[in-house]
Amino acid sequence: MNYFYSACLTNLVYFLQNLLTNNPNLASIFSNKDKLLPLFECFSVPEASHSNIPQRCLVVLSLLTAHAPCLQAMVADGSSLLLLLQMLHSSPSCREGSLHVLYALASTPELAWAAAKHGGVVYILELLLPLKGRRLVHLSWSFIILIFRIGLQIYTY
């Protein structure tokens, strides 16, 4: 039963990817966070770790970032952003897709301000506290790189 569910979900996400690739105007369907929620829930399916479902979902999310209302809907849901950041650090196979989606989200003013605020805190903590562990260093530098990416956009507003 689990294999059947996983295969169906993989096929549905692949179908959605092809549909959005061939007809980008259909992205407007996902212009609110309630419509995006099922895509983000695909990351938490138990069978997802044994399949390419997360990578396919990230490709779909990446396609949706080309549509401004979808971009705003993704930014409006803070839990989705945290999930993408978590995947960036915990799932090597999803790292490239997560970075692509986060890079697109960094172009929004809301996320630019939030990242600058939180990234600044991480940077200050890095200066004040002795860091131990490679993971914390990677997390800190991820935020700092995100700040540099969006830093110019903050000054344009």
RAKAQUI-V262523 format. One record per residue. N is the residue number from 0. RES is the residue in one letter. SS is DSSP state (a for helix, b for strand, c for the rest). Layout:
# RAKAQUI-V262523
n->(N	N)
res->(RES	RES)
ss->(SS	SS)
This chain:
# RAKAQUI-V262523
n->(0	1	2	3	4	5	6	7	8	9	10	11	12	13	14	15	16	17	18	19	20	21	22	23	24	25	26	27	28	29	30	31	32	33	34	35	36	37	38	39	40	41	42	43	44	45	46	47	48	49	50	51	52	53	54	55	56	57	58	59	60	61	62	63	64	65	66	67	68	69	70	71	72	73	74	75	76	77	78	79	80	81	82	83	84	85	86	87	88	89	90	91	92	93	94	95	96	97	98	99	100	101	102	103	104	105	106	107	108	109	110	111	112	113	114	115	116	117	118	119	120	121	122	123	124	125	126	127	128	129	130	131	132	133	134	135	136	137	138	139	140	141	142	143	144	145	146	147	148	149	150	151	152	153	154	155	156)
res->(M	N	Y	F	Y	S	A	C	L	T	N	L	V	Y	F	L	Q	N	L	L	T	N	N	P	N	L	A	S	I	F	S	N	K	D	K	L	L	P	L	F	E	C	F	S	V	P	E	A	S	H	S	N	I	P	Q	R	C	L	V	V	L	S	L	L	T	A	H	A	P	C	L	Q	A	M	V	A	D	G	S	S	L	L	L	L	L	Q	M	L	H	S	S	P	S	C	R	E	G	S	L	H	V	L	Y	A	L	A	S	T	P	E	L	A	W	A	A	A	K	H	G	G	V	V	Y	I	L	E	L	L	L	P	L	K	G	R	R	L	V	H	L	S	W	S	F	I	I	L	I	F	R	I	G	L	Q	I	Y	T	Y)
ss->(c	a	a	a	a	a	a	a	a	a	a	a	a	a	a	a	a	a	a	a	a	a	c	a	a	a	a	a	a	a	c	c	a	a	a	a	a	a	a	a	a	a	a	a	c	a	a	a	a	a	c	c	a	a	a	a	a	a	a	a	a	a	a	a	c	c	c	a	a	a	a	a	a	a	a	a	c	a	a	a	a	a	a	a	a	a	a	a	a	a	c	a	a	a	a	a	a	a	a	a	a	a	a	a	a	c	c	c	a	a	a	a	a	a	a	a	a	a	a	a	a	a	a	a	a	a	a	a	c	c	c	c	c	a	a	a	a	a	a	a	a	a	a	a	a	a	a	a	a	a	a	a	a	a	a	c	c)
